[in-house]
Amino acid sequence: MGQNNSKLAKPTYVAASPSNETDDELIYKLQSLLTIEENNDGDNDNNTSDAFNVKNPIEITDLSTWKNEIYSNPAKKLALNCMTGNDIDKIIANTDKINSNNIDLFNHNVKFEGHPITNQKSSGRCWLFASTNVFKEFMKSKYNLEDFEFSQNYLFFYDKLEKSNWFLNRILESYDEEIDSRFIQFLLQLPENDGGQWDMIVNLVNNYGLVPKSAFQDSASSINSSRLNYFVNNKLREFAIVLRNLKKEEENQSEKNTTSLKPTIEEVKKSMMKEIHTILSLTLGIPPVPTDPIVWEYKDKFGNFHRIDSTPLDFYNNILGFKADEHFSLINDPRNDEGLYTVDKLGNIEGGKPIEYVNTSIDNLKNVAIKMIKSNIPVFFGSDVGKFEDVQKGLLDVESWDYDLGFGIDMKLNKKQRLLAGSSQMTHAMVLTGVHIIDGKPLRWKVENSWGEYGDHKGYFIMTDKWFDEYVFQIVTNETFAGSKLTEIWKSKNYKVLPYYDPMGALA
């Protein structure tokens, strides 16, 4: 989040609150027959139902019975023969859905979508690609361009540098926590990574601006970031140990009213950041600083040549002219009530804006997205893309695979329960560029991805509206489309704080 100069802050976290809805049964229909009476007097811990004390060990006779039941069931014998020798996805694929007609047709499209279809390759930069894919549509419209691409590597460099600084500051704040505490282990598990959120984009462009890709190209380590991340994260863990020890030593000297001739923590930390800058520079390249001169030369779609002299900050503020800080996130988190949420200890730039989520209904997310697409504006969104996803077919459809058909067993967790159980969270950011509406209701959505021109739809996903219900968590919009009620919630800055380990803290 934003500036925090205290020791480890101890906010009052918002727990996942119960809703008025009745949860679906979790596993089997038979579960509805099982009730455990609660002890209302609460005086006797030994009054707990015997059901809690039954271990129910697996018996050899159970194994024999279960095995024989499979062999005696023709459908399960067929499934056994099929699935032990073939990919499960192919066996349970619902071909009627996959081969449905006309799924590439949309009656509402963003005019300047695509061109080019970008490719993040072997990196976790989807949020940088999704945001710059939104920005590029405005550039193409404003300057009559056939295609255009911003430098994702430019933002990638400064995000990693800032996240490293953010991590070290959180380490210093929490120096008095035991190193094996949940929070310190959370920090050390992944000091920095490729992922991010919309408000981190806002912080980056406000501080560093943007440059066209021609001004700062990708490098081998930006398109395949795993080795770079390994090196940087281990250096940050090393630095964390040093800073914790220095901070404790400084505290002891303060109590004893003594001084030290050793370098100050600020000096040591600055030398650490210089090392991180060196690592990033030697792997990602040396980017322009925000006030350096850059040149953008281009031909418009009519063949006319243009040259613009600028700086990264000027390129964002004046050449693009997009006001990222006027845009905010709507989320659908069915665990919690409508309101403004943030996540503790989540951010990238010290002193920057915090992560801000206005929680509301899924229908509000859809209605806002539809209004934006109809107004020719692409929509940044976050989702759990790995669920019911067919990359080759380019489909996101909860009905594309039928587990009940293959196993006689289905999955019954709803969206709220998946969040509570750790089964789902935002994992990928993409852009909505089209919607197909029949009788006033969205039927399917067109999704511009950043994995290159793969699959049947050449870099796009076709997303059903049911998939939107279950696995879309976030869209980014502004006051014009969100309306007064949701905008007022955002502007109130009356945050409810989710804990640092909450699934809404996942970085796309």
Secondary structure per residue as TSV (DSSP state, phi and psi in degrees):
chain	resnum	aa	ss	phi	psi
A	1	M	-	360.0	-155.9
A	2	G	-	-80.2	-161.2
A	3	Q	-	-57.9	134.2
A	4	N	-	-148.0	100.7
A	5	N	-	-98.9	2.7
A	6	S	S	-80.8	173.9
A	7	K	S	-66.0	-176.6
A	8	L	S	-48.8	115.5
A	9	A	-	-67.5	146.8
A	10	K	-	-119.4	70.6
A	11	P	-	-71.8	162.2
A	12	T	-	-85.7	111.0
A	13	Y	B	-77.4	153.6
A	14	V	-	-91.7	119.0
A	15	A	-	-78.1	158.6
A	16	A	-	-65.0	111.9
A	17	S	-	-84.1	146.5
A	18	P	-	-68.6	144.8
A	19	S	-	-104.2	171.9
A	20	N	S	-77.8	-13.6
A	21	E	S	-71.4	151.8
A	22	T	-	-88.5	122.9
A	23	D	-	-67.7	145.0
A	24	D	-	-65.5	155.6
A	25	E	-	-63.8	144.4
A	26	L	S	-83.8	-37.2
A	27	I	S	-126.2	-65.2
A	28	Y	-	-124.2	152.8
A	29	K	G	-60.9	-31.5
A	30	L	G	-63.2	-18.8
A	31	Q	G	-62.7	-26.0
A	32	S	G	-66.5	-18.7
A	33	L	G	-85.7	-11.6
A	34	L	-	-99.0	117.7
A	35	T	-	-125.2	140.3
A	36	I	-	-116.0	116.0
A	37	E	-	-71.1	132.0
A	38	E	-	-82.7	143.6
A	39	N	-	-84.8	109.2
A	40	N	S	-73.8	-25.4
A	41	D	S	-79.9	-23.2
A	42	G	-	63.7	14.7
A	43	D	-	-93.0	-20.4
A	44	N	-	-127.3	105.4
A	45	D	G	-64.5	-23.1
A	46	N	G	-78.7	-4.6
A	47	N	G	-81.7	3.6
A	48	T	S	-56.6	141.4
A	49	S	-	-55.9	145.6
A	50	D	G	-61.3	-20.5
A	51	A	G	-59.8	-28.1
A	52	F	G	-77.2	-16.5
A	53	N	T	-99.9	-5.9
A	54	V	-	-81.6	122.1
A	55	K	-	-81.7	-27.5
A	56	N	-	49.1	62.0
A	57	P	-	-66.0	153.5
A	58	I	-	-76.7	122.8
A	59	E	-	-96.8	151.7
A	60	I	H	-58.8	-38.2
A	61	T	H	-64.2	-32.9
A	62	D	H	-62.0	-45.9
A	63	L	H	-59.7	-43.5
A	64	S	H	-64.6	-43.2
A	65	T	H	-63.1	-46.6
A	66	W	H	-63.1	-40.8
A	67	K	H	-62.8	-45.9
A	68	N	H	-65.1	-34.1
A	69	E	H	-65.4	-35.5
A	70	I	H	-67.2	-47.2
A	71	Y	H	-65.9	-27.5
A	72	S	T	-87.1	-4.9
A	73	N	-	-104.1	110.6
A	74	P	H	-56.6	-39.4
A	75	A	H	-64.9	-40.1
A	76	K	H	-73.4	-31.8
A	77	K	H	-65.2	-40.5
A	78	L	H	-64.4	-43.5
A	79	A	H	-61.9	-39.9
A	80	L	H	-59.8	-47.4
A	81	N	H	-63.9	-37.5
A	82	C	H	-73.7	-49.5
A	83	M	H	-83.1	-19.1
A	84	T	T	-75.9	-16.9
A	85	G	S	-117.8	4.3
A	86	N	S	-142.5	164.1
A	87	D	-	-64.5	127.1
A	88	I	H	-55.4	-42.3
A	89	D	H	-57.5	-37.0
A	90	K	H	-72.8	-32.6
A	91	I	H	-72.0	-41.9
A	92	I	S	-97.1	8.5
A	93	A	B	-63.5	135.7
A	94	N	-	-90.8	92.0
A	95	T	H	-65.5	-26.7
A	96	D	H	-61.7	-38.1
A	97	K	H	-74.1	-44.8
A	98	I	H	-63.7	-34.9
A	99	N	T	-100.5	17.5
A	100	S	-	-62.5	150.7
A	101	N	T	-84.2	152.5
A	102	N	T	63.8	24.0
A	103	I	T	-73.0	-9.2
A	104	D	T	-86.9	-2.0
A	105	L	-	-91.1	132.2
A	106	F	-	-135.3	133.1
A	107	N	S	-89.5	1.1
A	108	H	E	-140.8	119.7
A	109	N	E	-133.3	146.6
A	110	V	-	-71.8	129.2
A	111	K	T	-62.4	-39.6
A	112	F	T	-106.4	30.6
A	113	E	-	-67.3	157.6
A	114	G	-	66.4	-156.1
A	115	H	S	49.6	80.6
A	116	P	S	-92.5	161.6
A	117	I	-	-79.0	117.3
A	118	T	-	-83.2	166.9
A	119	N	B	-142.1	111.2
A	120	Q	-	-78.1	-12.6
A	121	K	-	54.1	-139.8
A	122	S	B	-89.2	62.4
A	123	S	S	-146.0	163.7
A	124	G	S	-100.0	39.0
A	125	R	-	-93.1	21.4
A	126	C	H	-54.6	-39.4
A	127	W	H	-64.7	-34.1
A	128	L	H	-70.9	-37.5
A	129	F	H	-71.5	-41.7
A	130	A	H	-62.2	-44.0
A	131	S	H	-67.5	-45.3
A	132	T	H	-70.3	-24.2
A	133	N	H	-69.7	-31.0
A	134	V	H	-68.5	-47.9
A	135	F	H	-59.7	-39.2
A	136	K	H	-64.5	-29.8
A	137	E	H	-64.6	-36.0
A	138	F	H	-69.2	-38.0
A	139	M	H	-64.0	-44.4
A	140	K	H	-63.8	-39.6
A	141	S	H	-70.1	-42.8
A	142	K	H	-70.5	-34.8
A	143	Y	H	-114.5	14.7
A	144	N	T	54.4	54.8
A	145	L	-	-104.8	143.4
A	146	E	S	-73.0	-42.3
A	147	D	-	-151.3	163.3
A	148	F	-	-165.3	148.2
A	149	E	-	-144.5	133.2
A	150	F	B	-80.7	161.6
A	151	S	-	-81.0	107.6
A	152	Q	H	-72.5	-30.0
A	153	N	H	-64.4	-32.2
A	154	Y	H	-61.8	-48.7
A	155	L	H	-67.8	-36.8
A	156	F	H	-58.5	-45.9
A	157	F	H	-58.2	-53.5
A	158	Y	H	-72.8	-28.1
A	159	D	H	-66.3	-43.5
A	160	K	H	-65.6	-38.8
A	161	L	H	-63.3	-46.3
A	162	E	H	-69.3	-39.1
A	163	K	H	-63.9	-34.1
A	164	S	H	-63.8	-44.2
A	165	N	H	-63.9	-41.4
A	166	W	H	-59.3	-46.1
A	167	F	H	-60.7	-47.3
A	168	L	H	-63.7	-35.8
A	169	N	H	-66.2	-39.0
A	170	R	H	-67.1	-34.3
A	171	I	H	-63.6	-44.7
A	172	L	H	-65.9	-39.1
A	173	E	H	-60.0	-32.8
A	174	S	T	-110.6	25.4
A	175	Y	T	-58.3	-27.4
A	176	D	T	-87.4	-0.8
A	177	E	S	-77.7	145.4
A	178	E	-	-62.8	143.8
A	179	I	T	-65.3	-24.3
A	180	D	T	-94.9	12.5
A	181	S	S	-66.9	159.9
A	182	R	H	-60.3	-40.9
A	183	F	H	-69.1	-46.2
A	184	I	H	-64.3	-40.7
A	185	Q	H	-65.4	-33.5
A	186	F	H	-62.4	-45.5
A	187	L	H	-63.0	-45.7
A	188	L	H	-73.1	-22.8
A	189	Q	H	-59.1	-40.8
A	190	L	-	-152.0	83.2
A	191	P	S	-55.1	-40.2
A	192	E	S	-148.2	156.3
A	193	N	-	-150.4	179.1
A	194	D	S	-74.6	-22.1
A	195	G	-	-76.3	171.7
A	196	G	-	-170.3	-175.6
A	197	Q	-	-136.4	166.8
A	198	W	H	-55.3	-46.2
A	199	D	H	-66.1	-23.0
A	200	M	H	-70.0	-34.7
A	201	I	H	-62.0	-45.4
A	202	V	H	-56.5	-46.0
A	203	N	H	-61.2	-42.1
A	204	L	H	-65.8	-49.5
A	205	V	H	-69.9	-31.7
A	206	N	H	-66.9	-34.0
A	207	N	H	-93.9	-31.3
A	208	Y	H	-123.0	-13.1
A	209	G	-	74.3	-158.2
A	210	L	-	-139.2	156.2
A	211	V	-	-136.6	150.8
A	212	P	B	-66.4	156.4
A	213	K	G	-59.8	-30.4
A	214	S	G	-62.7	-21.4
A	215	A	G	-88.9	-18.0
A	216	F	S	-159.7	96.5
A	217	Q	-	-78.1	167.7
A	218	D	-	-64.8	159.0
A	219	S	-	-122.1	173.0
A	220	A	H	-59.3	-33.8
A	221	S	H	-85.0	-17.0
A	222	S	H	-81.4	-30.5
A	223	I	H	-89.5	-11.8
A	224	N	B	-145.6	91.2
A	225	S	-	-94.4	0.6
A	226	S	H	-63.2	-43.5
A	227	R	H	-69.3	-39.0
A	228	L	H	-60.9	-45.9
A	229	N	H	-62.1	-39.4
A	230	Y	H	-59.1	-46.1
A	231	F	H	-67.0	-50.0
A	232	V	H	-63.1	-44.3
A	233	N	H	-64.9	-37.1
A	234	N	H	-72.7	-33.2
A	235	K	H	-65.2	-40.1
A	236	L	H	-65.8	-37.9
A	237	R	H	-64.1	-41.0
A	238	E	H	-60.7	-46.5
A	239	F	H	-62.5	-36.2
A	240	A	H	-61.6	-41.8
A	241	I	H	-62.6	-44.9
A	242	V	H	-62.4	-48.3
A	243	L	H	-65.4	-38.6
A	244	R	H	-61.1	-43.1
A	245	N	H	-66.7	-41.7
A	246	L	H	-63.7	-41.0
A	247	K	H	-66.2	-40.0
A	248	K	H	-66.0	-39.2
A	249	E	H	-65.1	-41.3
A	250	E	H	-62.5	-39.5
A	251	E	H	-65.1	-40.9
A	252	N	H	-64.9	-40.8
A	253	Q	H	-65.6	-36.2
A	254	S	H	-64.4	-40.7
A	255	E	H	-67.3	-33.0
A	256	K	H	-89.4	-2.5
A	257	N	T	59.2	40.8
A	258	T	-	-115.6	166.2
A	259	T	-	-119.5	162.3
A	260	S	-	-127.0	146.8
A	261	L	-	-89.1	-1.0
A	262	K	S	-70.9	158.3
A	263	P	-	-58.2	150.7
A	264	T	-	-71.4	162.8
A	265	I	H	-60.0	-38.9
A	266	E	H	-61.8	-40.3
A	267	E	H	-67.7	-42.8
A	268	V	H	-64.1	-44.6
A	269	K	H	-64.1	-38.3
A	270	K	H	-64.4	-38.2
A	271	S	H	-66.9	-33.9
A	272	M	H	-64.5	-44.3
A	273	M	H	-65.5	-31.8
A	274	K	H	-64.3	-38.8
A	275	E	H	-65.1	-42.1
A	276	I	H	-62.3	-42.6
A	277	H	H	-59.9	-40.4
A	278	T	H	-63.6	-45.4
A	279	I	H	-59.5	-47.2
A	280	L	H	-64.6	-39.5
A	281	S	H	-65.5	-39.3
A	282	L	H	-77.7	-14.2
A	283	T	H	-109.9	-39.1
A	284	L	H	-97.6	-13.0
A	285	G	-	98.0	165.1
A	286	I	-	-97.8	109.3
A	287	P	-	-79.9	162.5
A	288	P	-	-64.9	147.9
A	289	V	-	-78.0	163.0
A	290	P	T	-57.9	-23.8
A	291	T	T	-105.7	5.9
A	292	D	S	-68.0	148.5
A	293	P	-	-72.0	138.2
A	294	I	E	-132.3	159.1
A	295	V	E	-123.8	131.8
A	296	W	E	-117.5	116.0
A	297	E	E	-113.6	135.3
A	298	Y	E	-157.0	163.0
A	299	K	E	-113.8	133.9
A	300	D	-	-78.1	178.1
A	301	K	T	-69.2	-9.3
A	302	F	T	-95.2	0.6
A	303	G	-	89.3	6.5
A	304	N	-	-82.7	135.8
A	305	F	E	-86.6	141.6
A	306	H	E	-139.2	150.4
A	307	R	E	-135.7	131.7
A	308	I	E	-128.7	125.3
A	309	D	E	-94.7	133.5
A	310	S	E	-155.8	-169.8
A	311	T	-	-132.5	163.3
A	312	P	H	-55.0	-42.6
A	313	L	H	-68.1	-40.6
A	314	D	H	-66.8	-36.1
A	315	F	I	-62.8	-39.6
A	316	Y	I	-73.0	-50.2
A	317	N	I	-71.7	-36.6
A	318	N	I	-117.1	-42.6
A	319	I	I	-70.3	-50.9
A	320	L	I	-76.3	-55.7
A	321	G	-	75.2	18.2
A	322	F	-	-87.2	132.1
A	323	K	-	-98.6	86.3
A	324	A	G	-62.2	-33.1
A	325	D	G	-75.4	-3.4
A	326	E	G	-93.3	2.1
A	327	H	E	-109.9	146.3
A	328	F	E	-145.1	167.0
A	329	S	E	-94.7	130.5
A	330	L	E	-99.2	133.4
A	331	I	E	-124.4	159.1
A	332	N	-	-119.0	101.6
A	333	D	-	-121.5	95.3
A	334	P	T	-68.7	-3.0
A	335	R	T	-74.8	-25.9
A	336	N	S	-124.4	158.8
A	337	D	-	-73.6	166.7
A	338	E	S	-63.1	138.0
A	339	G	E	160.4	-175.9
A	340	L	E	-100.5	127.8
A	341	Y	E	-124.6	152.5
A	342	T	E	-138.1	171.6
A	343	V	E	-120.5	127.9
A	344	D	T	-60.3	135.4
A	345	K	T	62.8	24.6
A	346	L	-	-109.3	123.6
A	347	G	-	178.5	-177.9
A	348	N	S	-133.7	-36.1
A	349	I	S	-115.1	124.3
A	350	E	T	-60.6	128.1
A	351	G	T	84.3	-1.3
A	352	G	S	-81.3	-178.1
A	353	K	-	-73.9	149.6
A	354	P	-	-76.5	169.2
A	355	I	-	-71.1	128.9
A	356	E	-	-127.8	125.3
A	357	Y	E	-126.5	125.8
A	358	V	E	-96.1	108.9
A	359	N	E	-80.9	131.5
A	360	T	-	-155.8	-173.5
A	361	S	-	-76.4	158.4
A	362	I	H	-65.7	-32.5
A	363	D	H	-64.8	-35.7
A	364	N	H	-64.4	-40.4
A	365	L	H	-60.0	-44.9
A	366	K	H	-64.9	-46.1
A	367	N	H	-62.6	-39.8
A	368	V	H	-67.3	-43.9
A	369	A	H	-61.6	-40.2
A	370	I	H	-63.1	-44.7
A	371	K	H	-61.0	-39.1
A	372	M	H	-67.4	-45.5
A	373	I	H	-62.7	-42.0
A	374	K	H	-64.0	-23.0
A	375	S	T	-95.1	13.0
A	376	N	T	72.2	29.3
A	377	I	-	-118.1	120.1
A	378	P	-	-68.9	155.4
A	379	V	E	-120.8	115.0
A	380	F	E	-67.7	131.3
A	381	F	E	-145.7	155.2
A	382	G	E	-117.5	138.5
A	383	S	E	-151.2	174.9
A	384	D	-	-100.5	82.1
A	385	V	T	-70.8	-19.7
A	386	G	T	-75.1	-7.2
A	387	K	T	-92.9	128.7
A	388	F	T	48.1	52.1
A	389	E	E	-116.9	126.9
A	390	D	E	-114.8	103.2
A	391	V	T	-66.6	-44.8
A	392	Q	T	-64.8	-44.8
A	393	K	T	-76.3	-15.7
A	394	G	T	67.9	39.3
A	395	L	E	-120.1	139.2
A	396	L	E	-120.3	102.4
A	397	D	-	-151.9	117.5
A	398	V	T	-67.4	-13.1
A	399	E	T	-102.0	8.9
A	400	S	S	-76.0	-22.2
A	401	W	B	-128.0	135.1
A	402	D	-	-114.4	92.3
A	403	Y	H	-66.6	-34.9
A	404	D	H	-64.4	-36.7
A	405	L	H	-62.6	-42.7
A	406	G	H	-81.2	-35.3
A	407	F	H	-114.2	-16.5
A	408	G	S	71.4	16.2
A	409	I	-	-138.4	131.2
A	410	D	-	-117.8	169.1
A	411	M	-	-101.5	131.9
A	412	K	-	-119.1	7.0
A	413	L	-	-69.6	134.3
A	414	N	-	-91.8	-178.3
A	415	K	H	-60.8	-45.5
A	416	K	H	-61.1	-45.4
A	417	Q	H	-66.6	-34.8
A	418	R	H	-63.9	-39.0
A	419	L	H	-65.3	-43.9
A	420	L	H	-65.2	-35.2
A	421	A	H	-90.8	-0.5
A	422	G	T	77.3	21.0
A	423	S	S	-90.3	-15.6
A	424	S	-	-150.1	147.5
A	425	Q	-	-168.3	172.3
A	426	M	-	-67.6	123.0
A	427	T	-	-121.9	-13.1
A	428	H	E	-155.5	139.3
A	429	A	E	-109.3	136.0
A	430	M	E	-142.0	-167.3
A	431	V	E	-132.1	129.0
A	432	L	E	-82.0	126.0
A	433	T	E	-124.6	-3.2
A	434	G	E	-160.2	157.9
A	435	V	E	-147.4	142.3
A	436	H	E	-110.3	118.0
A	437	I	E	-116.4	127.6
A	438	I	E	-124.6	128.1
A	439	D	T	53.0	39.1
A	440	G	T	80.5	1.2
A	441	K	E	-118.1	137.4
A	442	P	E	-69.0	135.5
A	443	L	E	-104.7	-41.0
A	444	R	E	-154.6	162.7
A	445	W	E	-127.7	145.3
A	446	K	E	-99.1	129.9
A	447	V	E	-122.7	120.4
A	448	E	E	-87.8	120.5
A	449	N	-	-101.6	-177.9
A	450	S	S	-131.4	43.2
A	451	W	B	-114.4	22.5
A	452	G	-	80.2	-174.9
A	453	E	S	-88.4	68.5
A	454	Y	-	-93.8	163.0
A	455	G	T	68.1	-176.5
A	456	D	T	-65.6	-25.3
A	457	H	T	-107.8	15.6
A	458	K	T	54.9	49.6
A	459	G	T	100.7	-0.6
A	460	Y	E	-110.0	152.1
A	461	F	E	-103.6	145.2
A	462	I	E	-101.6	118.6
A	463	M	E	-111.7	124.6
A	464	T	E	-74.0	158.8
A	465	D	H	-67.3	-30.8
A	466	K	H	-66.6	-36.0
A	467	W	H	-65.9	-39.9
A	468	F	H	-54.6	-47.0
A	469	D	H	-54.7	-44.8
A	470	E	H	-87.7	-33.0
A	471	Y	H	-127.9	-1.1
A	472	V	E	-89.9	130.2
A	473	F	E	-114.2	-21.1
A	474	Q	E	-150.3	141.7
A	475	I	E	-132.6	158.3
A	476	V	E	-112.6	131.9
A	477	T	E	-145.3	-169.1
A	478	N	E	-138.9	-177.7
A	479	E	H	-59.3	-35.3
A	480	T	H	-58.2	-39.8
A	481	F	H	-99.6	-27.9
A	482	A	H	-72.6	-29.3
A	483	G	-	88.4	168.2
A	484	S	H	-68.6	-39.7
A	485	K	H	-63.7	-52.1
A	486	L	H	-68.5	-34.6
A	487	T	H	-65.5	-41.0
A	488	E	H	-63.3	-37.3
A	489	I	H	-61.0	-44.3
A	490	W	H	-63.5	-44.3
A	491	K	H	-73.9	-16.1
A	492	S	H	-66.4	-29.4
A	493	K	-	56.0	26.8
A	494	N	-	-93.4	81.1
A	495	Y	-	-78.4	141.5
A	496	K	E	-101.0	129.3
A	497	V	E	-97.5	117.8
A	498	L	E	-83.4	147.3
A	499	P	-	-66.1	157.1
A	500	Y	T	-58.4	-24.4
A	501	Y	T	-93.8	4.8
A	502	D	S	-65.8	146.0
A	503	P	G	-60.9	-23.5
A	504	M	G	-72.4	-5.3
A	505	G	G	-89.2	0.4
A	506	A	-	-64.3	140.7
A	507	L	-	-100.5	126.1
A	508	A	-	-70.9	360.0
